[in-house]
Amino acid sequence: MQQGKVKTAEAIVTGRSGDKSIKVGMDYMFRYPKYGKFLKRRIQLLVHDERNEASVGDIVEIAECRPYSKKKSWRLVNILKKAVSEQPQ
């Protein structure tokens, strides 16, 4: 039995929601059927972060997986770019 490829995506972390969970936003554009205009939309996903490494503003790679809970069926693969945090001086 051969399994298909795992669906992956890049997203921006928009919030932390509890232990081992992050909220990410993925932007996409679609063409409106009647007029042909392109519209921008954002979808919010809950992602499983096993080691609590991601923080708000990071760009991360996520992969679809088995459901961890009712709304959480994506997992964190790696952090592509860390957010620049301003240190008070």
C-alpha positions as CSV (number, residue, x, y, z in Angstrom):
1,M,0.0,0.0,0.0
2,Q,1.5,3.3,-1.1
3,Q,0.7,6.5,0.8
4,G,0.4,9.9,-0.8
5,K,2.5,13.0,-0.3
6,V,2.0,14.9,2.9
7,K,0.4,18.3,2.4
8,T,2.7,21.1,3.6
9,A,2.3,24.9,3.7
10,E,4.0,28.1,4.9
11,A,2.2,30.3,7.4
12,I,2.7,33.2,9.9
13,V,2.2,32.5,13.6
14,T,-0.5,34.9,14.8
15,G,-0.9,33.7,18.4
16,R,-0.3,31.1,21.0
17,S,-3.2,29.2,22.3
18,G,-2.4,27.0,25.3
19,D,0.4,24.5,25.8
20,K,1.8,22.9,22.6
21,S,-0.5,24.9,20.4
22,I,-0.1,27.8,18.0
23,K,-2.5,29.7,15.8
24,V,-1.3,30.4,12.2
25,G,-2.8,32.5,9.4
26,M,-2.4,31.5,5.7
27,D,-3.2,34.0,3.1
28,Y,-4.6,33.0,-0.3
29,M,-6.2,34.6,-3.3
30,F,-9.1,33.3,-5.4
31,R,-10.9,34.5,-8.5
32,Y,-14.5,35.7,-8.0
33,P,-16.6,33.6,-10.4
34,K,-18.9,36.2,-11.8
35,Y,-16.7,39.3,-12.2
36,G,-13.2,37.6,-12.4
37,K,-11.8,39.9,-9.7
38,F,-9.1,38.4,-7.4
39,L,-10.0,38.5,-3.7
40,K,-7.6,38.0,-0.8
41,R,-8.7,35.8,2.1
42,R,-7.0,34.4,5.2
43,I,-7.7,31.1,7.0
44,Q,-6.8,30.5,10.6
45,L,-5.5,27.1,11.6
46,L,-4.5,25.5,15.0
47,V,-1.1,23.8,14.8
48,H,0.5,21.3,17.2
49,D,3.9,22.6,18.5
50,E,5.4,19.8,20.5
51,R,8.3,21.7,22.0
52,N,6.7,25.2,22.2
53,E,9.4,26.7,20.0
54,A,7.4,29.0,17.8
55,S,6.5,32.6,18.8
56,V,4.2,35.2,17.4
57,G,5.5,36.6,14.1
58,D,7.6,33.6,13.0
59,I,7.2,32.1,9.6
60,V,6.8,28.4,9.9
61,E,6.4,25.3,7.8
62,I,3.4,23.1,8.7
63,A,2.2,19.7,7.6
64,E,-1.2,18.0,7.7
65,C,-1.4,15.1,10.0
66,R,-3.9,13.0,12.1
67,P,-6.3,15.0,14.3
68,Y,-4.8,15.9,17.6
69,S,-8.1,17.5,18.8
70,K,-11.4,18.7,17.4
71,K,-9.8,21.7,15.6
72,K,-6.1,20.8,15.5
73,S,-5.0,18.6,12.5
74,W,-1.7,20.3,11.5
75,R,1.8,20.0,13.0
76,L,4.8,22.2,13.1
77,V,7.6,20.9,10.8
78,N,10.2,23.7,11.3
79,I,10.7,27.4,11.8
80,L,11.8,29.1,8.5
81,K,12.3,32.6,9.9
82,K,12.3,33.8,13.5
83,A,10.5,37.1,14.3
84,V,12.6,40.1,15.2
85,S,11.9,40.8,18.8
86,E,12.7,44.4,20.0
87,Q,14.7,44.4,23.2
88,P,14.1,47.4,25.5
89,Q,17.3,49.2,26.3
